[in-house]
Amino acid sequence: MSVADVEGRDTWGVTAGNVLRRLSAVTWAGALLGLLVGGVGGRFAMMLLARLNPEATGVTSDDGFAMGRLSLETVDLLMTTTLLGVLGGGIYFVLRGLMIGPPWFRVLSISVGPAVVVGSVLVHVDGVDFTLEPIWLAIAMFVVIPGVYAALLMVLAERWVRPGSRFRTANVWLTLAPLLLWAPIAPLLGVLLLGLVVFEGVRRTGSGDVVLGHPGWPWSARGALAVVFSLSLVDLVQDAVTLV
């Protein structure tokens, strides 16, 4: 029996298998990029700032890591960013259906949004991270890093979730292994899976399918994201002006 034949049967089991395979693919992409872009990239960014500000070498950053030095704390940083990458993958999994437009616009929107929202969280006027010169470079790097993460996440995740990919055709236990990365934040995974079950249950009813299929829902969600983006942009600009 081919995979196409199995996928053609819209049963709960088939639907669950397909959803979990896609979630696993996005989770693995998020974890990998969280490690490389957020962890390694973020560490190099701090080392660059420490090199430009020799007096800051060894100073504890606002996140509790020694600037400009590789130590056991670096391992903690890499583990933290990997876990944040897993969470970012989960967020992308939920929101990926809201993307519209040609591929270039999708990449642009999926990168600029997180760059501004996450950047507004990372950039702050107190502490020591953004007292290092040049301040504009520190701000730029910690805005660019989440943007690069999000753009690469879309490219990599969409490649892995497409029909025919190994995540869609390989042994189910092998492809679902990345879901173990959710273990430290298992309650969030539980909430996500429960939400997916409820959504699918409602969708399988006649009236529920009509309601959920209304175009107003995705546009309302896009509008809410636009509000979050706008507020974050204002906050980021205000902090940047204050710092510079």
Phi and psi in degrees as a GROMACS rama.xvg file:
@    title "Ramachandran Plot"
@    xaxis  label "Phi"
@    yaxis  label "Psi"
@TYPE xy
-80.5404  162.698  SER-2
-62.4917  -36.3505  VAL-3
-62.0388  -40.1377  ALA-4
-63.9994  -41.9207  ASP-5
-66.1247  -44.3087  VAL-6
-66.7282  -20.6603  GLU-7
-72.2727  -18.6512  GLY-8
-89.5207  108.311  ARG-9
-82.7453  64.2712  ASP-10
-95.548  167.641  THR-11
-59.1109  -41.7728  TRP-12
-64.3144  -44.983  GLY-13
-65.0612  -44.4131  VAL-14
-61.1416  -45.0008  THR-15
-61.911  -42.2375  ALA-16
-62.2252  -44.0223  GLY-17
-65.8225  -41.9594  ASN-18
-65.1203  -44.3102  VAL-19
-66.2039  -36.227  LEU-20
-63.5664  -43.4237  ARG-21
-66.3093  -42.6441  ARG-22
-62.8306  -39.2521  LEU-23
-64.0062  -41.2164  SER-24
-63.4409  -45.2608  ALA-25
-66.8788  -36.922  VAL-26
-61.6814  -46.0812  THR-27
-64.7624  -40.861  TRP-28
-63.1976  -44.2128  ALA-29
-63.7281  -42.4167  GLY-30
-64.4593  -45.9663  ALA-31
-61.3817  -45.225  LEU-32
-74.1043  -30.7597  LEU-33
-62.4111  -40.5402  GLY-34
-66.3511  -49.6031  LEU-35
-79.0638  -50.0426  LEU-36
-80.3127  -50.5675  VAL-37
-73.8141  -46.8773  GLY-38
-77.0845  -65.1819  GLY-39
-65.0323  -45.426  VAL-40
-62.8347  -43.5843  GLY-41
-64.7847  -37.1231  GLY-42
-67.0458  -42.3621  ARG-43
-64.3201  -35.1169  PHE-44
-62.404  -44.5338  ALA-45
-67.6265  -35.9832  MET-46
-67.3712  -36.4407  MET-47
-64.3536  -44.1621  LEU-48
-64.7572  -38.018  LEU-49
-66.6914  -36.8191  ALA-50
-65.4742  -37.3082  ARG-51
-76.3479  -17.1191  LEU-52
-129.836  77.185  ASN-53
-53.6571  -31.4782  PRO-54
-67.1982  -15.2189  GLU-55
-90.8139  -8.31631  ALA-56
-60.6221  126.438  THR-57
90.5338  -12.8666  GLY-58
-69.3923  139.093  VAL-59
-75.3182  125.656  THR-60
-73.246  174.01  SER-61
-65.3693  -19.2098  ASP-62
-94.6074  3.11348  ASP-63
89.3244  17.4472  GLY-64
-114.618  143.246  PHE-65
-72.5285  125.554  ALA-66
-72.2688  137.341  MET-67
75.323  8.65377  GLY-68
-131.467  140.816  ARG-69
-94.1169  126.352  LEU-70
-151.941  -175.127  SER-71
-61.1876  -24.8677  LEU-72
-64.0528  -27.3182  GLU-73
-63.2947  -37.0242  THR-74
-62.4554  -42.22  VAL-75
-61.1022  -40.4414  ASP-76
-62.1559  -45.6695  LEU-77
-64.4981  -38.8833  LEU-78
-66.1676  -39.4546  MET-79
-65.5554  -46.0981  THR-80
-68.819  -31.4521  THR-81
-64.6749  -42.5552  THR-82
-66.2128  -39.2802  LEU-83
-65.0192  -33.7713  LEU-84
-64.837  -38.5169  GLY-85
-60.9586  -46.1768  VAL-86
-62.3367  -42.0963  LEU-87
-61.6071  -37.1483  GLY-88
-63.5228  -39.4351  GLY-89
-62.9144  -41.2537  GLY-90
-63.6826  -42.8702  ILE-91
-62.79  -40.1991  TYR-92
-58.8294  -40.5556  PHE-93
-71.9  -37.3597  VAL-94
-96.3757  -8.04713  LEU-95
-60.624  -27.9599  ARG-96
-70.9981  -9.91771  GLY-97
-88.7378  -8.84858  LEU-98
-69.2591  140.169  MET-99
-135.689  165.923  ILE-100
89.9009  -179.943  GLY-101
-67.7986  165.534  PRO-102
-53.9085  -41.3995  PRO-103
-63.4158  -36.4531  TRP-104
-71.4763  -35.4617  PHE-105
-64.1386  -44.7787  ARG-106
-63.6075  -41.8512  VAL-107
-63.7665  -47.583  LEU-108
-69.1849  -37.0273  SER-109
-75.311  -17.2305  ILE-110
-95.6724  -41.9965  SER-111
-67.4416  -39.2181  VAL-112
-58.3583  -59.4935  GLY-113
-62.4683  -32.8672  PRO-114
-58.6237  -43.3807  ALA-115
-76.5119  -45.8768  VAL-116
-66.4307  -51.3671  VAL-117
-69.3113  -37.9569  VAL-118
-59.5291  -37.4703  GLY-119
-66.7547  -26.0224  SER-120
-79.2748  -40.6426  VAL-121
-74.5465  -38.1493  LEU-122
-81.9072  124.973  VAL-123
-145.194  157.673  HIS-124
-90.9058  -12.4594  VAL-125
-106.111  173.016  ASP-126
86.7592  -164.96  GLY-127
-111.777  -18.6691  VAL-128
-57.0149  -39.3775  ASP-129
-108.1  32.7523  PHE-130
-107.982  -1.94528  THR-131
-84.0168  137.414  LEU-132
-91.3518  147.012  GLU-133
-77.1169  134.14  PRO-134
-61.8493  -36.6314  ILE-135
-62.0128  -32.551  TRP-136
-68.8692  -42.0809  LEU-137
-60.7288  -44.6059  ALA-138
-62.691  -47.0642  ILE-139
-60.7233  -44.0365  ALA-140
-64.7921  -38.9046  MET-141
-85.7498  0.176572  PHE-142
-97.0781  -38.1876  VAL-143
-68.9289  -39.5893  VAL-144
-55.6605  -52.1098  ILE-145
-65.6118  -29.2069  PRO-146
-67.5349  -43.094  GLY-147
-64.9387  -41.9031  VAL-148
-55.9585  -49.5209  TYR-149
-65.4287  -41.2667  ALA-150
-64.2411  -45.8761  ALA-151
-67.886  -32.3796  LEU-152
-61.9904  -44.1332  LEU-153
-62.2611  -47.805  MET-154
-61.4922  -47.7236  VAL-155
-71.666  -45.0276  LEU-156
-63.5066  -45.2175  ALA-157
-64.4737  -30.4994  GLU-158
-68.2192  -37.1105  ARG-159
-83.9721  -20.9444  TRP-160
-95.078  -7.25758  VAL-161
-68.3757  151.702  ARG-162
-57.2873  137.355  PRO-163
94.6395  -11.8194  GLY-164
-71.614  164.171  SER-165
-64.9009  -31.0745  ARG-166
-67.3408  -21.4618  PHE-167
-95.7836  -16.6284  ARG-168
-122.597  -19.3119  THR-169
-74.2699  176.566  ALA-170
-53.3097  133.435  ASN-171
-61.7457  -39.0077  VAL-172
-69.0752  -31.748  TRP-173
-70.97  -42.637  LEU-174
-73.4792  -24.2975  THR-175
-88.8361  -5.77438  LEU-176
-55.3288  -39.1292  ALA-177
-58.295  -19.6516  PRO-178
-65.0499  -17.8319  LEU-179
-64.9392  -20.4226  LEU-180
-65.7639  -15.7352  LEU-181
-80.0391  -5.14053  TRP-182
-50.9126  -45.5116  ALA-183
-64.7689  -22.9771  PRO-184
-124.509  42.8049  ILE-185
-54.9343  -38.0354  ALA-186
-58.3266  -35.413  PRO-187
-67.2426  -39.0048  LEU-188
-64.1313  -39.5116  LEU-189
-60.6606  -43.0959  GLY-190
-63.4349  -42.6564  VAL-191
-61.6253  -47.3926  LEU-192
-66.4075  -38.7673  LEU-193
-62.5798  -42.5487  LEU-194
-61.2849  -40.3307  GLY-195
-65.3598  -39.2341  LEU-196
-65.2639  -45.0985  VAL-197
-62.0583  -44.5748  VAL-198
-59.6039  -45.9377  PHE-199
-66.9305  -37.6831  GLU-200
-63.1772  -43.2149  GLY-201
-66.7509  -40.6475  VAL-202
-62.9649  -28.4903  ARG-203
-79.9183  -5.36861  ARG-204
-92.8856  150.842  THR-205
-59.6552  -52.2653  GLY-206
-67.9942  -36.6516  SER-207
-63.3698  -39.8328  GLY-208
-63.9697  -38.4512  ASP-209
-66.1075  -44.9538  VAL-210
-65.1054  -48.785  VAL-211
-67.8382  -24.9737  LEU-212
-82.1777  -2.60368  GLY-213
-67.7226  132.912  HIS-214
-66.1825  -13.4848  PRO-215
-67.0462  -30.8625  GLY-216
-62.9596  -54.4178  TRP-217
-62.4371  -34.6275  PRO-218
-71.697  -32.0491  TRP-219
-64.8914  -41.3321  SER-220
-64.7285  -41.7178  ALA-221
-63.5716  -37.3087  ARG-222
-64.4228  -41.3131  GLY-223
-63.7075  -41.0851  ALA-224
-65.3184  -35.9256  LEU-225
-64.5684  -37.0847  ALA-226
-65.543  -45.7924  VAL-227
-59.519  -43.95  VAL-228
-60.5905  -45.1523  PHE-229
-63.9179  -44.4112  SER-230
-65.0471  -39.5639  LEU-231
-66.6505  -38.6048  SER-232
-63.1544  -43.6428  LEU-233
-61.2774  -45.6867  VAL-234
-63.3426  -41.7504  ASP-235
-64.3833  -44.987  LEU-236
-63.5488  -43.1936  VAL-237
-60.9036  -45.7246  GLN-238
-63.6851  -41.574  ASP-239
-63.5387  -43.0992  ALA-240
-62.9047  -41.433  VAL-241
-63.9491  -41.1729  THR-242
-72.1439  -43.2694  LEU-243
